[in-house]
Amino acid sequence: AIDWLRRSIAATGGGGSAHSWRPLTGWAKAYPETTGYLIETLIAYAAEKQDESLRKLAVENATWLDFIQLPSGAFPGLLVGNTRPSVFNTSQILFASQHLSAADKAMHWLISMLESDGAWRQSAYVSGFVPSYYTRAIWGVLHANNTIQINDVERLMRRALHFYAERFLPNDAVRDWGFRSGEAAFTHTMAYTLEGFLECASILNEPHILDKTIRSLERLLAERKKAGGRTAGRYDELWRGDYSFICITGNCQLSILCHKVWEKTGEPKFREAANSFLLEIMRFQNMGSNKNTFGALPGSAPFWGAYLPFRYPNWGVKFFLDAMLRVYR
């Protein structure tokens, strides 16, 4: 998996990690957002494997991100070459803040875009839609503020966190935690949402929100148990699952989330779930002879499933590596 990430960066000439590889078109252009949070994974494995080349790769990608930052301080959405600013992408790049000279400017832009009720409504992936997975954007800002130390950030992010916490439903789902209003949510964005809640509630000492987050995860585990240990690729807000595919990336993220909850609660069921979510998808890692796919994970299983069909995305491998480091260290 690490070697595949190296290839995804080499494929762009060292200017970011390629969004994905697909059989008909090969490597896509670099994806700034996920390149940003890949950096922390490269740094972690540089330490784990005592591999200085991974640390060097992380720094080179941080330098590239500094270079493509927009004059406003934002980072662009979508693939490299796009110039439309993105709140979510900028916030995710902040997970590399310790290695970005551009981080302070990005933070100030994000704060300037935050509205008085705690919502980010402009520069969205889907115009006019405020998704609940923006909890991970709040976490990105809080994470970066450990280094940057901007006054009043915690107060502003607490307000934002409470804005999204109002979306917990009586059945422990979260309203609008998918990519679009009214659509079922991939486990990818469900995990984004819940991990954002977990981390932010922990940083800001919000036990009520932390409790709601854990209850939501417990409901997901209960639904999975009812389905014989199978994870749906997506769920609607009534917890009706689409079992026609697995969202590989979402499973990796849910493994990480469960492991974090186990660390907080000590409850064995969460550690067991962290292992189980990974075991469900490990067999889909590509171990074939094509060097462009060897070590990669598809967006969906089966390959034509609804999440990124016929593609191997870089962030799926990032979350796989993060989960492996936690669960099997």
C-alpha positions in Angstrom: 0.0 0.0 0.0 2.9 2.4 0.8 4.5 1.6 -2.5 1.3 2.3 -4.3 1.1 5.7 -2.7 4.7 6.4 -3.8 3.6 5.5 -7.4 0.5 7.8 -7.1 2.9 10.7 -6.4 5.5 9.7 -9.0 2.7 9.5 -11.6 2.2 13.3 -11.3 5.9 14.1 -11.5 6.0 14.7 -7.7 3.3 17.4 -7.8 0.8 15.8 -5.4 -0.8 12.4 -5.3 -2.9 11.3 -8.2 -6.6 11.3 -7.4 -7.0 7.7 -8.6 -6.1 5.1 -11.2 -8.7 3.6 -13.5 -8.3 0.9 -16.1 -9.5 2.8 -19.2 -7.8 6.2 -18.5 -4.9 5.5 -16.2 -3.7 8.0 -13.6 -5.9 11.0 -12.9 -4.4 14.4 -12.1 -3.2 15.3 -8.6 -5.9 15.8 -5.9 -4.8 18.6 -3.4 -7.3 17.8 -0.7 -6.3 14.2 -0.1 -2.6 15.0 -0.8 -2.9 17.2 2.3 -4.0 14.5 4.6 -1.8 11.9 3.0 1.1 13.8 4.5 0.4 12.8 8.0 0.2 9.1 6.9 3.6 9.4 5.2 5.1 11.0 8.3 3.6 8.3 10.6 5.1 5.5 8.4 8.4 7.2 8.1 8.6 6.9 11.9 7.2 3.4 12.0 9.5 2.0 9.3 12.5 4.3 10.0 12.3 5.4 6.3 13.6 8.9 5.8 12.5 8.7 2.1 8.8 8.8 3.2 9.5 11.9 5.4 11.2 13.6 2.4 8.2 12.7 0.2 5.8 14.3 2.8 7.8 17.5 2.8 8.0 17.7 -1.0 4.2 17.4 -1.2 3.7 20.1 1.5 5.9 22.3 -0.6 3.8 21.6 -3.6 0.6 22.5 -1.7 2.2 25.8 -0.6 2.8 26.5 -4.3 -0.8 25.9 -5.4 -2.5 27.9 -2.6 -4.9 30.5 -3.9 -4.2 34.2 -3.2 -7.1 34.3 -0.8 -5.5 31.7 1.4 -7.9 29.0 0.3 -7.0 25.8 -1.5 -8.9 24.7 -4.6 -11.5 22.0 -4.8 -11.4 19.1 -7.3 -8.3 18.3 -9.2 -5.2 20.4 -9.7 -5.8 23.2 -12.2 -9.2 24.1 -10.7 -9.2 27.6 -9.2 -12.5 27.5 -7.3 -11.9 27.6 -3.5 -13.1 24.9 -1.3 -13.9 25.1 2.4 -13.7 21.3 3.0 -10.5 20.8 0.9 -8.8 23.6 2.6 -9.7 22.3 6.0 -8.4 18.8 5.2 -5.1 20.2 3.9 -4.7 21.7 7.3 -3.9 18.2 8.7 -0.5 18.9 7.2 -0.3 22.2 8.9 3.0 21.5 10.7 4.7 21.2 7.3 2.9 24.0 5.5 4.1 27.6 5.4 0.7 28.4 4.0 -1.3 27.1 7.0 -1.8 30.5 8.8 -3.3 32.1 5.7 -5.6 29.1 5.1 -6.8 29.2 8.7 -7.7 32.9 8.4 -9.6 32.3 5.2 -11.6 29.5 6.8 -12.5 31.7 9.8 -13.5 34.5 7.5 -15.9 32.2 5.6 -17.6 30.9 8.8 -21.0 32.5 9.3 -22.5 33.8 12.5 -24.4 30.6 13.3 -21.3 28.4 12.9 -22.0 27.1 9.4 -19.8 27.2 6.3 -22.2 27.9 3.4 -19.9 29.3 0.7 -17.3 27.4 -1.4 -19.1 24.1 -1.0 -18.8 20.9 -3.0 -22.5 21.0 -3.7 -23.8 24.6 -4.0 -26.4 25.5 -1.4 -25.8 22.3 0.7 -24.2 22.3 4.1 -23.2 18.7 4.8 -22.7 17.3 8.3 -19.3 15.8 7.4 -18.1 19.4 7.9 -17.4 18.2 11.5 -14.2 17.0 10.0 -13.5 20.5 8.7 -13.9 21.8 12.3 -11.4 19.1 13.4 -9.0 20.2 10.8 -9.1 23.8 12.1 -8.7 22.7 15.7 -5.8 20.4 14.7 -4.0 23.2 12.9 -4.6 25.7 15.8 -2.4 23.5 18.0 0.5 24.9 15.9 -0.8 28.3 14.7 -2.5 29.5 17.9 -5.1 32.0 16.6 -7.1 33.7 19.3 -10.8 32.8 19.5 -10.6 29.7 17.3 -11.9 27.4 20.0 -15.0 29.6 20.7 -15.8 29.8 17.0 -15.3 26.1 16.4 -17.4 25.2 19.5 -20.3 27.2 17.9 -19.8 25.4 14.6 -19.7 22.0 16.4 -23.0 22.8 18.1 -24.6 23.8 14.8 -23.9 20.3 13.4 -24.7 18.5 16.7 -28.3 19.8 16.3 -28.6 17.3 13.4 -28.5 14.1 15.5 -31.8 12.4 15.0 -33.8 10.5 17.6 -32.8 7.2 15.9 -29.1 8.2 16.3 -28.5 8.9 12.6 -27.3 12.3 11.5 -29.2 14.5 9.1 -27.4 15.4 5.9 -24.3 13.3 6.5 -24.1 12.4 2.8 -22.9 14.2 -0.2 -26.3 15.6 -1.1 -29.5 16.4 0.7 -31.9 13.5 0.9 -29.5 11.0 -0.4 -28.3 7.9 1.5 -24.8 8.5 2.9 -21.8 6.4 1.9 -20.0 5.0 5.0 -17.1 7.3 3.9 -19.0 10.5 4.8 -20.7 8.8 7.8 -17.3 8.1 9.2 -16.1 11.6 8.3 -19.0 13.0 10.3 -18.7 10.8 13.4 -14.9 11.0 13.6 -15.2 14.8 13.3 -17.7 14.8 16.2 -15.5 12.4 18.3 -12.3 14.5 17.9 -13.9 17.9 18.3 -16.0 16.9 21.3 -12.9 15.5 22.9 -10.8 18.6 22.2 -13.5 21.0 23.3 -14.7 18.9 26.3 -18.3 18.4 25.1 -19.3 15.1 26.8 -22.9 15.3 25.6 -21.9 15.4 21.9 -19.3 12.6 22.6 -22.1 10.4 24.0 -24.3 11.0 21.0 -21.5 10.1 18.7 -20.8 6.8 20.4 -24.6 6.0 20.4 -24.6 6.6 16.6 -21.7 4.3 16.1 -23.4 1.7 18.4 -26.5 1.9 16.2 -24.4 1.3 13.1 -22.8 -1.8 14.8 -26.3 -3.1 15.7 -27.4 -2.7 12.1 -24.3 -4.5 10.9 -25.0 -7.4 13.4 -28.6 -7.7 12.1 -27.1 -8.1 8.6 -24.9 -11.0 9.7 -21.8 -8.9 10.1 -22.0 -7.3 6.7 -21.5 -3.6 6.2 -23.7 -1.8 3.7 -22.0 0.6 1.3 -24.4 3.4 2.3 -27.3 4.0 4.7 -30.2 6.4 4.6 -31.4 8.3 7.6 -33.7 5.4 8.7 -30.7 3.1 8.7 -31.8 1.2 5.6 -28.7 -0.2 4.1 -27.6 -0.7 0.5 -25.8 -4.1 0.6 -25.2 -4.3 -3.1 -21.6 -3.1 -2.5 -19.1 -2.2 0.2 -17.5 1.3 0.4 -13.9 0.2 1.0 -12.8 3.6 2.1 -15.6 3.8 4.6 -14.8 0.5 6.1 -11.2 1.6 6.7 -12.4 4.9 8.3 -14.9 3.0 10.5 -12.1 0.8 11.7 -10.1 3.8 12.8 -13.2 5.3 14.5 -14.0 2.1 16.4 -10.4 1.9 17.6 -10.5 5.4 18.8 -13.7 4.8 20.7 -12.3 1.6 22.2 -9.3 3.7 23.5 -11.8 6.1 25.1 -14.2 3.6 26.5 -12.3 0.4 27.0 -15.3 -1.6 25.7 -14.0 -4.7 23.8 -16.9 -4.5 21.2 -15.3 -1.5 19.6 -11.9 -3.1 19.4 -13.5 -6.2 17.8 -15.4 -4.0 15.4 -12.2 -2.1 14.4 -10.7 -5.5 13.4 -13.9 -6.7 11.8 -14.3 -3.7 9.5 -10.8 -4.2 8.2 -11.1 -8.0 7.8 -14.2 -7.4 5.7 -12.2 -5.5 3.0 -8.6 -6.7 3.1 -9.2 -9.4 0.5 -10.0 -6.7 -2.0 -6.5 -5.1 -2.0 -5.1 -5.6 -5.5 -2.2 -8.0 -5.6 -2.1 -8.5 -9.3 0.8 -8.0 -11.8 -0.1 -4.5 -12.9 2.3 -2.1 -11.0 -0.2 0.7 -11.2 -2.7 -1.2 -9.1 -0.5 -3.5 -7.0 -1.2 -2.6 -3.4 -4.2 -0.3 -4.1 -7.8 -0.7 -3.0 -10.9 -0.1 -5.2 -13.5 2.5 -4.3 -16.1 -0.2 -4.1 -16.4 -4.0 -3.9 -17.6 -5.2 -6.4 -15.4 -2.9 -8.6 -18.5 -1.4 -10.3 -20.2 -0.5 -7.0 -21.7 2.9 -6.4 -18.8 4.5 -4.6 -16.1 5.6 -7.2 -16.8 2.7 -9.6 -13.9 1.3 -11.6 -11.3 3.4 -9.7 -8.6 3.0 -7.1 -8.6 6.3 -5.1 -5.6 7.5 -3.2 -7.5 8.3 0.0 -8.8 4.7 0.4 -5.2 3.6 0.6 -4.4 6.4 3.1 -7.2 5.3 5.5 -6.3 1.7 5.0 -2.7 2.4 6.1 -3.9 4.5 9.1 -6.2 1.7 10.2 -3.5 -1.0 9.8 -1.1 1.1 11.9 -3.7 1.3 14.7 -5.2 -2.1 14.7 -2.3 -4.4 13.8 0.7 -2.5 15.2 
